[in-house]
Amino acid sequence: MLSTVIYILGIVAAIWCVLDIFKSNKLEPLYKVLLSIAVLAFSWVGFAVYYFLIRKKL
C-alpha cells in the first residue's frame, strides 16, 4: 500500500518536472526532450537532480 503511494507520487513529481521543462524558453528542443526522458526514466532521482540542480539555472 505505501509503496503504491510512493510510486504514484514519483510519477506525479516526474510529470510536474517534464511540464516545467517544456515551459522553459531558455532550452533548445532537443535538450528538453533528453532531459524529460532522463527525468521520467529515473523518477525520484531525476526529480531530485532537476529540482535541486537544474531548475535554479533555468
C-alpha positions as CSV (number, residue, x, y, z in Angstrom):
1,M,0.0,0.0,0.0
2,L,2.7,2.5,1.0
3,S,4.9,1.5,-2.0
4,T,2.0,2.3,-4.3
5,V,1.5,5.7,-2.9
6,I,5.3,6.4,-3.2
7,Y,5.2,5.2,-6.8
8,I,2.3,7.4,-7.7
9,L,3.9,10.4,-6.0
10,G,7.1,9.7,-8.0
11,I,5.1,9.7,-11.3
12,V,3.3,12.9,-10.4
13,A,6.7,14.6,-9.5
14,A,8.2,13.4,-12.7
15,I,5.3,14.7,-14.8
16,W,5.5,18.0,-13.0
17,C,9.2,18.3,-13.9
18,V,8.5,17.5,-17.5
19,L,5.8,20.1,-17.7
20,D,8.2,22.6,-16.1
21,I,11.0,21.7,-18.5
22,F,8.8,22.3,-21.6
23,K,7.6,25.7,-20.2
24,S,11.2,27.0,-20.2
25,N,12.2,29.2,-23.1
26,K,15.9,29.0,-22.4
27,L,16.4,25.4,-23.5
28,E,16.7,24.0,-27.0
29,P,14.0,21.5,-28.0
30,L,16.5,18.6,-28.2
31,Y,17.8,19.3,-24.7
32,K,14.1,19.5,-23.4
33,V,13.4,16.0,-24.9
34,L,16.6,14.5,-23.5
35,L,16.1,16.0,-20.1
36,S,12.5,14.9,-20.0
37,I,13.4,11.3,-20.9
38,A,16.1,11.3,-18.1
39,V,13.6,12.6,-15.5
40,L,11.0,10.0,-16.5
41,A,13.5,7.2,-16.6
42,F,14.9,7.9,-13.2
43,S,11.7,9.0,-11.4
44,W,12.8,10.1,-7.9
45,V,16.5,10.6,-8.7
46,G,15.6,12.5,-11.9
47,F,13.2,14.7,-9.9
48,A,15.8,15.4,-7.2
49,V,18.5,16.3,-9.7
50,Y,16.2,18.5,-11.7
51,Y,14.7,20.3,-8.7
52,F,17.9,20.9,-6.8
53,L,20.4,21.5,-9.6
54,I,18.9,22.3,-12.9
55,R,15.7,24.2,-12.1
56,K,17.6,27.1,-10.5
57,K,19.7,27.6,-13.6
58,L,16.6,28.0,-15.9
